[in-house]
Amino acid sequence: MNPLPDPSDSRAVLLGVSRYSGLEDLPGVANNLPALAEAVCGPFGWGLDDQHCTVVAEPASLEQMLEPVSTAAKEARDTLLVYYAGHGLLNQQQELHLGLPNSRAGRGRTAVPYSWLREAISEGKAKRHVIILDCCFSGRALGSMSGPATLADQAWIDGSFLMAAAPETGIALAPPGEQYTAFTGELLTAMKDGVPGTNPWLAMDDLYLHLRSVLTSKDRPVPQRRARNRAGELVWGRNAGYQPSFTRPARALEETADWPNPDRFLDVTEFIHSLALVRASSGLKQHEVSARSSTPLSTGSISRLLNRADLPQRWTTIEAYLTACGAHQDHIIQWRAAWERLKATPPRHQATKLPPSSPSLASGKPRRSKLRAMARRAQFRSNDVQ
């Protein structure tokens, strides 16, 4: 699971058109925007500062719609979210256009081409993009798996997650009398109440699968999605609907002789193997470590951490893992010092071995072979309890 977006380096632009001169009004869209902004900036979302979440209601022109997107795209370095709610229109080439207040049915030239929105998003350097379209024909932005390559490529932005409220030939629903549009209403409910039976953190794919199930059961338009480069694993926020099972407390690390000393690590291999020893010494299963973590840390992330061959480049994942395993702050400080030391050491010098007669070994420090044997035993125990 990808980590939460960095609030200081992420941006959100929420676009919506609810009033039209030549099309049916969509009053629910006016309610969508402030509610979604609150969710994005709230404690169960990305926690963005208000100035990093731009709401554009009733943009009257192409420039008013696209300029805020372009600005946010150039500012974002982590993740960019762009949301549009309103009428979706098609031109003669059956390409998706986003409605403006003066748009006309059947006249794509009176609206904003989705391809231009995509171009504005692509101008920036954000590592990940989340695009949510709550409009008719929004599935056109995803392309068609059986259609020509030019159509299938319409939505492709590297590292992107795109969720559309309706299929490419479908109509998005704005039920009269309801506070929100059908799709965004269920999205807001899932963000607020969570998704039962998943995990402590909600990924974008979790939201999509939940929305697909709920909207299908209500006989409403079925949303579509496309993700690239594992963008679906991007974390939305804490899952308010998560019901944790009982987890045993981690054993005090001082109680076990298997607790490795980071000051003695000679190379990256010992560092990674000793991480496995930490979990085994704590007495916790991988899913319990994941549940105890205060930041997103899936069992898959734990497995990748413990089976990698190189030194992790980010300290945050190591710290979250050690903390969830029950390591105390003084131990974590030792681990960080070892991580920084190995990170600064050229790889060719990391595998230096001590001679058998080394005074340090004679003084009772464990041999590397013993440490690796302990790590192997820990790995066997890990496989047994997962």
BELMO-V890381 format. One record per helix or strand of 3 or more residues. SS is the DSSP state (A for helix, B for strand). FROM is the first residue (numbers start at 1). LEN is the number of residues. Records with the same first field share a line. If there is no record, write none. Layout:
SS=FROM-LEN, FROM-LEN
This chain:
B=2-3, 11-6, 53-5, 79-7, 88-3, 96-3, 128-7, 160-5, 201-3, 224-4, 234-5
A=7-3, 27-15, 50-3, 62-14, 108-3, 114-9, 138-4, 149-4, 182-12, 204-14, 231-3, 253-3, 262-3, 268-15, 286-7, 299-8, 315-10, 329-16, 347-3, 359-4, 368-18
